[in-house]
Amino acid sequence: MRNSVGDVNSLGIYIALQDCSTKGKTMRALVVDRSQEEGLSFAEVPEPVPGPHQAVIAVEAISLNRGEVVRKEAIPGTVPGWDAAGTIAIAAADGSGPPVGTRVISMYKMGGFAERRAVDVERLAVIPADVSTTDAAALPVAGLTGLGAVRAVGPIVGHRVLIIGAAGGVGRFAVQFAHKAGAHVIASVGSEARAEGLRELGADEVTVGVEQVPSGLYAVLDTVGGPAMISAWCRLQAGGILVSIGRAAREDATFHAYDTPMRDNLRLLCFNHTGPIVEDLGYLLDLVGRHELDTQIDWSGSWNNYAEAVNLLKSRKLRGKAVLTLS
Ligand SMILES: NC(=O)c1ccc[n+]([C@@H]2O[C@H](COP(=O)([O-])OP(=O)(O)OC[C@H]3O[C@@H](n4cnc5c(N)ncnc54)[C@H](OP(=O)(O)O)[C@@H]3O)[C@@H](O)[C@H]2O)c1
């Protein structure tokens, strides 16, 4: 087997001829910078040197996620960024993955907010011709989380499902998947203004807060945490499940010893998106191509204007996703 930068010898052992084409070069990136209000600033950083099973993507669009934007443990000077879409600039040296020039979307725990990203081929998916690079960039973390959290509940056809934080990036995907799965979807938002567009996505009811929601919920999907999570827990029917996805409120959720029900086979699932992503990313891309899933991009623009997008996200003014293009 031959490829551009590697070979397999007569014993079948892969000999990596390390691709040195990126060594010593620098690129523009957004790096963690605690001195800035947004927590980011532009810097010149070394281009990534790919491992044999990694492709290098020339990044064209990235999306923001609350988890990375407000991440306190991120190391200053490092390149954050989970979602990045673009074109394969260097194919994986071991011959796996798509060839140079293929449009792809990728998801990894860092390195996306840069002109180039090296990523294992299992962390990317090919973007179909009928899906824009911008739409693809909105999908990985928020879309996979919305999908995975709905799946975690199990069959929900005909059941009442409450989604807390429904107006956010994850929430807007969760609303769509719960609706697709046949649930009666109750979308909880922080204010009336945040309800915009949720009924069109499949919410049967929209409620401000959780206090007005009648008891007897089959399931709760929660991205907010804090007192709202406890309030929702108290509204579950016997055998009900609360899927805790996130804690956007950054407040404690206290299960009071006597006031909070701890009975009737109630289940609390602490959700985290793990496992293979290629198949599910392909599913999301396919749905977008067929206009059966809306990426809910509320802000798009050049990454030079990243501060505007970050501030909208942090101040709860973004209805869904922000996608930044590297132009
Ligand atoms: N477990 C996982 O695998 C996973 C994956 C992705 C995200 N997450 C977590 O899920 C949460 C939501 O992520 P996201 O990307 O959807 O964020 P987002 O787009 O910013 O949405 C957050 C939502 O939380 C609501 N919220 C309520 N109280 C809030 C407060 N005090 N501050 C900020 N938001 C508040 C907002 O409601 P209103 O808009 O109605 O005001 C908003 O819709 C985050 O905690 C994130 O870390 C977890």
The ligand as an ORCA input file, in Angstrom:
! r2SCAN-3c Opt
* xyz 0 1
  N     -22.999     16.833     28.537
  C     -22.610     17.147     27.313
  O     -22.134     16.289     26.560
  C     -22.804     18.564     26.858
  C     -22.657     18.885     25.506
  C     -22.911     20.203     25.105
  C     -23.257     21.164     26.059
  N     -23.326     20.835     27.358
  C     -23.698     21.834     28.383
  O     -25.057     22.193     28.175
  C     -25.266     23.542     28.562
  C     -25.921     24.301     27.428
  O     -25.012     24.399     26.348
  P     -25.421     25.257     25.061
  O     -24.272     25.204     24.144
  O     -26.767     24.864     24.585
  O     -25.513     26.734     25.701
  P     -26.403     27.985     25.242
  O     -26.619     27.937     23.795
  O     -25.763     29.172     25.825
  O     -27.785     27.725     25.974
  C     -27.861     27.764     27.360
  C     -29.301     27.902     27.780
  O     -29.329     27.903     29.194
  C     -30.301     28.812     29.632
  N     -29.914     29.458     30.905
  C     -30.675     29.489     32.022
  N     -30.053     30.122     32.993
  C     -28.889     30.535     32.514
  C     -27.822     31.268     33.075
  N     -27.843     31.717     34.341
  N     -26.772     31.534     32.284
  C     -26.731     31.084     31.024
  N     -27.724     30.361     30.425
  C     -28.794     30.099     31.179
  C     -30.457     29.846     28.556
  O     -31.830     30.119     28.582
  P     -32.548     31.370     27.833
  O     -31.953     31.412     26.482
  O     -33.974     30.976     27.775
  O     -32.258     32.581     28.589
  C     -29.923     29.177     27.301
  O     -30.956     28.870     26.409
  C     -23.901     24.082     28.959
  O     -23.789     23.994     30.378
  C     -22.932     23.134     28.303
  O     -21.700     23.072     28.972
  C     -23.115     19.558     27.780
*
